[in-house]
Amino acid sequence: MVYLPPYIFTRAHRAGLFTLIHWYCIWGILLFGFHSSLVFADSIENSSNSKARIVYYPGSDSNYNNDSRNHFYIELLKKALNASGEQYQVKELGRGFSATRQFQLIQRGDLSVAWNFSDPERDPSFRQIPFPIDRGLMGWRLLLVRDNQQAAFSEITQISELAHLRCGQGQAWQDTKILQHNELSVSPTPSYEGLFKMLQTGHIDYLPRSILEIYSELNNHQHLNLAIDKHLMIYYPTAFYYFVNKENAELANAIERGLQTLYARGEFDKLFWQYHGDSITQANIKNRKILKLNNPFLSDENRNNLYRYWLPLPP
């Protein structure tokens, strides 16, 4: 062992050591306080999240990652729940669910909410929020056709002439019933993507799609050489609504309260035009021949709701 004489450890050394210990103590206190604040903030956030109920919604039913058809309904749902005064977290359950499957999942309690047409046969089993979230534009239908067949539609002026051509529709879609009721020739299929293949291969002559959907769908199927007919528009009164489980009155009331709040503030209209303004302008409705169809499947209550919030056709 090496012996160091006491005089080697001078007064200056002791002062320096005390200063170093002093600063270590200060830094220790600061670091402890910072860590404690993070833990406290994290505990508050976790406590807040634990109180928020999770609302599951369905993703797109197509295979395209850039499918934007549902973006408006998802953002509107989030804004409505935020405006309801309740705490909810909104999450996607999964993709590729047909409309029929979505309502099955709502009944089972796996899915919290979906959006679709009203249906007098289905609606009594669910709780519909009485606010037409599309303002009736799902009933404004342009025709998706093969690019080399546009001339076949340019001379049509009435429903009876269109009835000679065959259109495609989803098997469980409410539109299918409406078109068949108006004596149009319809080829239903259970496959959404199959509709576009049927059109390309000539198994159907046209595919009537809402102006809220058709531009996104055309963009996603450019490789099929399809086009939007420039002459016609089919119109029938209908609308999209949010649906929840029949027993979930709390969620239904929160969504309705939030929608009414957004509408009163003008935020609903702002979001609506943000998403759909370009499509409405691009559709050039005032220069189209409008073929009006009857919709006997629309209840009086839904018809009144639609006319309260709808976007009227151009004169």
C-alpha positions as CSV (number, residue, x, y, z in Angstrom):
1,M,0.0,0.0,0.0
2,V,1.2,3.5,-0.9
3,Y,1.2,6.0,1.9
4,L,0.2,9.6,1.0
5,P,1.1,12.3,3.5
6,P,-1.9,14.4,4.8
7,Y,-0.4,17.6,3.5
8,I,-0.8,16.4,-0.1
9,F,-4.7,16.8,0.2
10,T,-4.8,20.6,0.4
11,R,-7.5,23.0,1.3
12,A,-7.9,23.7,-2.5
13,H,-8.5,20.0,-3.1
14,R,-11.2,19.9,-0.5
15,A,-13.0,22.9,-1.8
16,G,-13.0,21.4,-5.3
17,L,-14.4,18.2,-4.0
18,F,-17.2,19.9,-2.2
19,T,-18.1,21.9,-5.3
20,L,-18.2,18.8,-7.4
21,I,-20.5,17.0,-4.8
22,H,-22.7,20.2,-4.7
23,W,-23.2,20.1,-8.5
24,Y,-23.9,16.3,-8.6
25,C,-26.6,16.9,-6.0
26,I,-28.2,19.6,-8.1
27,W,-28.2,17.5,-11.3
28,G,-29.6,14.6,-9.4
29,I,-32.5,16.6,-8.1
30,L,-33.2,18.0,-11.6
31,L,-33.1,14.6,-13.2
32,F,-35.4,13.1,-10.6
33,G,-37.9,15.9,-11.0
34,F,-37.8,15.5,-14.8
35,H,-38.4,11.7,-14.6
36,S,-41.2,12.2,-12.1
37,S,-42.9,14.7,-14.4
38,L,-42.7,12.2,-17.3
39,V,-44.1,9.4,-15.1
40,F,-46.9,11.7,-13.9
41,A,-47.8,12.8,-17.5
42,D,-47.7,9.2,-18.7
43,S,-50.0,8.1,-15.9
44,I,-52.5,10.9,-16.8
45,E,-52.4,9.9,-20.5
46,N,-52.9,6.2,-19.6
47,S,-55.8,7.2,-17.2
48,S,-57.4,9.3,-20.0
49,N,-57.1,6.5,-22.6
50,S,-58.5,3.9,-20.2
51,K,-61.7,6.0,-19.9
52,A,-62.0,6.3,-23.7
53,R,-64.3,3.7,-25.3
54,I,-63.0,2.2,-28.5
55,V,-65.2,2.5,-31.6
56,Y,-64.4,0.0,-34.4
57,Y,-65.2,0.9,-38.0
58,P,-64.8,-1.1,-41.3
59,G,-62.0,-0.4,-43.7
60,S,-62.3,-0.4,-47.5
61,D,-64.0,-3.3,-49.2
62,S,-61.5,-3.1,-52.2
63,N,-57.9,-4.2,-52.6
64,Y,-56.6,-0.7,-53.3
65,N,-54.6,1.1,-50.6
66,N,-55.5,4.4,-52.1
67,D,-59.2,3.8,-52.1
68,S,-60.5,7.1,-50.8
69,R,-64.3,6.4,-50.9
70,N,-64.6,6.0,-47.2
71,H,-62.2,8.7,-46.0
72,F,-65.0,11.3,-45.6
73,Y,-67.2,8.9,-43.5
74,I,-64.3,8.0,-41.3
75,E,-63.2,11.6,-40.7
76,L,-66.8,12.7,-40.1
77,L,-67.2,9.9,-37.6
78,K,-64.1,11.0,-35.7
79,K,-65.2,14.7,-35.7
80,A,-68.8,13.8,-34.6
81,L,-67.5,11.7,-31.6
82,N,-65.1,14.5,-30.6
83,A,-68.0,17.0,-30.8
84,S,-70.3,14.7,-28.7
85,G,-68.6,15.6,-25.4
86,E,-67.8,11.9,-24.8
87,Q,-64.4,10.2,-24.9
88,Y,-64.0,7.7,-27.7
89,Q,-61.0,6.2,-29.7
90,V,-61.8,5.3,-33.3
91,K,-60.0,2.4,-34.8
92,E,-60.2,0.3,-38.0
93,L,-61.3,-3.3,-37.4
94,G,-60.2,-4.6,-40.8
95,R,-60.7,-4.5,-44.5
96,G,-62.5,-6.4,-47.2
97,F,-65.9,-6.8,-45.4
98,S,-68.9,-6.8,-47.6
99,A,-72.0,-4.8,-46.5
100,T,-73.7,-8.0,-45.3
101,R,-70.6,-9.0,-43.3
102,Q,-70.4,-5.6,-41.7
103,F,-73.9,-5.8,-40.3
104,Q,-73.2,-9.4,-39.1
105,L,-70.2,-8.1,-37.2
106,I,-72.2,-5.2,-35.7
107,Q,-74.8,-7.7,-34.4
108,R,-72.0,-9.8,-32.9
109,G,-70.5,-6.7,-31.2
110,D,-67.2,-7.0,-33.1
111,L,-67.8,-3.9,-35.2
112,S,-69.2,-0.7,-33.6
113,V,-70.4,1.2,-36.6
114,A,-70.9,1.1,-40.3
115,W,-72.4,3.3,-43.0
116,N,-74.8,2.3,-45.7
117,F,-78.2,2.8,-47.2
118,S,-81.4,2.4,-45.2
119,D,-83.2,-0.9,-45.8
120,P,-86.7,-1.5,-44.4
121,E,-86.0,-5.2,-44.1
122,R,-82.7,-4.8,-42.3
123,D,-83.1,-1.5,-40.3
124,P,-85.3,-2.8,-37.5
125,S,-82.5,-5.0,-36.3
126,F,-80.1,-2.0,-35.9
127,R,-80.1,1.5,-34.7
128,Q,-79.8,4.1,-37.5
129,I,-78.6,7.6,-36.7
130,P,-81.2,9.8,-38.5
131,F,-78.8,12.1,-40.3
132,P,-78.1,11.5,-44.1
133,I,-74.3,11.9,-44.0
134,D,-74.0,12.0,-47.8
135,R,-76.7,14.6,-48.3
136,G,-78.4,12.3,-50.8
137,L,-75.5,12.2,-53.3
138,M,-75.3,8.4,-53.2
139,G,-78.4,8.6,-55.4
140,W,-76.6,10.7,-58.0
141,R,-75.3,8.0,-60.3
142,L,-73.0,8.4,-63.3
143,L,-72.3,5.5,-65.6
144,L,-69.0,3.8,-65.8
145,V,-68.7,2.2,-69.3
146,R,-66.1,0.8,-71.6
147,D,-64.2,3.5,-73.3
148,N,-65.0,2.4,-76.8
149,Q,-68.8,2.1,-76.0
150,Q,-69.5,5.7,-75.0
151,A,-71.5,6.4,-78.2
152,A,-74.1,3.8,-77.3
153,F,-75.3,6.1,-74.4
154,S,-75.2,9.4,-76.1
155,E,-78.7,9.1,-77.7
156,I,-80.5,7.7,-74.7
157,T,-83.2,10.1,-73.3
158,Q,-85.5,7.8,-71.2
159,I,-85.4,4.9,-68.8
160,S,-87.0,2.5,-71.3
161,E,-84.1,3.0,-73.7
162,L,-81.5,2.3,-71.0
163,A,-83.4,-0.8,-70.0
164,H,-82.1,-2.5,-73.2
165,L,-78.6,-2.4,-71.7
166,R,-77.4,-4.5,-68.8
167,C,-75.9,-3.0,-65.7
168,G,-73.9,-4.5,-62.9
169,Q,-74.6,-4.2,-59.2
170,G,-73.6,-5.8,-55.9
171,Q,-75.8,-8.8,-54.9
172,A,-76.8,-7.4,-51.5
173,W,-76.8,-3.7,-52.4
174,Q,-80.0,-1.7,-51.9
175,D,-79.4,-0.1,-55.3
176,T,-80.0,-3.5,-56.9
177,K,-83.6,-3.5,-55.6
178,I,-84.2,0.1,-56.7
179,L,-83.0,-0.5,-60.3
180,Q,-84.9,-3.7,-60.6
181,H,-88.1,-2.0,-59.3
182,N,-87.7,0.6,-62.1
183,E,-87.4,-2.3,-64.7
184,L,-83.7,-1.9,-65.5
185,S,-81.8,-5.0,-66.5
186,V,-79.4,-5.9,-63.6
187,S,-76.7,-8.5,-63.2
188,P,-75.9,-8.9,-59.5
189,T,-72.6,-10.3,-58.2
190,P,-71.2,-10.8,-54.7
191,S,-67.8,-9.5,-55.8
192,Y,-67.1,-5.8,-55.7
193,E,-63.9,-6.1,-57.8
194,G,-65.7,-8.6,-60.1
195,L,-68.0,-5.8,-61.3
196,F,-65.2,-4.0,-63.0
197,K,-64.0,-7.2,-64.7
198,M,-67.6,-7.9,-65.9
199,L,-67.7,-4.5,-67.4
200,Q,-64.3,-4.9,-69.1
201,T,-65.2,-8.2,-70.6
202,G,-68.6,-7.2,-71.8
203,H,-70.8,-9.2,-69.4
204,I,-72.4,-5.9,-68.5
205,D,-72.8,-2.7,-70.4
206,Y,-72.5,-0.1,-67.6
207,L,-71.9,0.3,-63.9
208,P,-73.9,3.1,-62.2
209,R,-71.8,4.6,-59.4
210,S,-72.3,7.6,-57.2
211,I,-70.5,10.7,-58.0
212,L,-68.8,10.3,-54.6
213,E,-67.3,7.0,-55.7
214,I,-66.9,6.9,-59.5
215,Y,-63.8,9.1,-59.9
216,S,-61.8,7.2,-57.3
217,E,-62.9,3.9,-58.8
218,L,-62.0,5.0,-62.3
219,N,-58.6,6.0,-61.1
220,N,-58.1,2.6,-59.4
221,H,-59.1,0.7,-62.6
222,Q,-57.2,2.7,-65.3
223,H,-55.8,-0.6,-66.7
224,L,-59.2,-1.8,-67.7
225,N,-59.8,1.0,-70.3
226,L,-63.0,2.3,-68.7
227,A,-64.6,5.7,-68.9
228,I,-67.3,7.8,-67.4
229,D,-70.3,8.5,-69.7
230,K,-70.6,12.2,-70.4
231,H,-74.3,12.3,-71.2
232,L,-76.5,10.6,-68.5
233,M,-77.1,10.7,-64.8
234,I,-79.5,8.3,-63.0
235,Y,-81.1,9.9,-59.9
236,Y,-83.2,8.3,-57.1
237,P,-83.8,9.6,-53.5
238,T,-81.6,7.7,-51.1
239,A,-78.9,8.4,-48.5
240,F,-76.1,6.9,-46.4
241,Y,-76.5,6.7,-42.6
242,Y,-74.4,5.5,-39.7
243,F,-75.7,2.2,-38.1
244,V,-74.8,0.7,-34.7
245,N,-75.9,-2.2,-32.7
246,K,-79.6,-1.9,-31.6
247,E,-78.6,-2.1,-27.9
248,N,-75.9,0.6,-28.2
249,A,-78.1,3.6,-27.6
250,E,-75.2,5.4,-25.9
251,L,-73.0,5.3,-29.0
252,A,-75.9,6.2,-31.3
253,N,-76.8,9.2,-29.2
254,A,-73.2,10.4,-29.1
255,I,-72.9,10.2,-32.9
256,E,-76.2,12.0,-33.5
257,R,-75.3,14.7,-31.0
258,G,-71.9,15.2,-32.6
259,L,-73.4,15.4,-36.1
260,Q,-76.0,17.9,-35.1
261,T,-73.3,20.0,-33.3
262,L,-71.1,19.9,-36.4
263,Y,-74.0,20.9,-38.6
264,A,-75.0,23.8,-36.4
265,R,-71.4,25.1,-36.4
266,G,-71.1,24.8,-40.2
267,E,-68.3,22.3,-39.8
268,F,-70.3,19.5,-41.5
269,D,-70.8,21.5,-44.7
270,K,-67.1,22.6,-44.6
271,L,-65.9,19.0,-44.4
272,F,-68.5,17.8,-47.0
273,W,-67.4,20.3,-49.6
274,Q,-63.7,19.8,-48.8
275,Y,-64.1,16.1,-49.8
276,H,-66.8,16.2,-52.4
277,G,-66.7,19.7,-54.0
278,D,-64.4,18.7,-56.9
279,S,-66.5,15.6,-57.7
280,I,-69.7,17.7,-57.8
281,T,-68.1,20.2,-60.1
282,Q,-66.5,17.6,-62.3
283,A,-69.7,15.7,-62.8
284,N,-71.2,18.7,-64.7
285,I,-74.7,17.7,-63.7
286,K,-76.5,20.7,-65.3
287,N,-75.4,19.5,-68.7
288,R,-76.5,15.9,-68.3
289,K,-79.8,14.2,-69.1
290,I,-81.1,13.2,-65.7
291,L,-83.2,9.9,-65.6
292,K,-85.2,9.9,-62.4
293,L,-86.1,6.7,-60.7
294,N,-88.6,5.9,-58.0
295,N,-87.4,4.5,-54.6
296,P,-90.2,2.7,-52.8
297,F,-87.8,1.4,-50.2
298,L,-87.3,4.8,-48.6
299,S,-89.4,5.2,-45.5
300,D,-91.3,8.5,-44.8
301,E,-89.0,9.3,-41.9
302,N,-85.9,8.9,-44.0
303,R,-87.4,10.8,-46.9
304,N,-88.1,13.7,-44.5
305,N,-84.6,13.5,-43.1
306,L,-83.1,13.5,-46.6
307,Y,-85.1,16.5,-47.7
308,R,-84.0,18.4,-44.6
309,Y,-80.3,18.0,-45.3
310,W,-80.1,17.0,-49.0
311,L,-78.2,18.8,-51.8
312,P,-81.0,19.6,-54.4
313,L,-80.5,18.8,-58.0
314,P,-79.5,21.7,-60.3
315,P,-82.6,23.3,-62.0
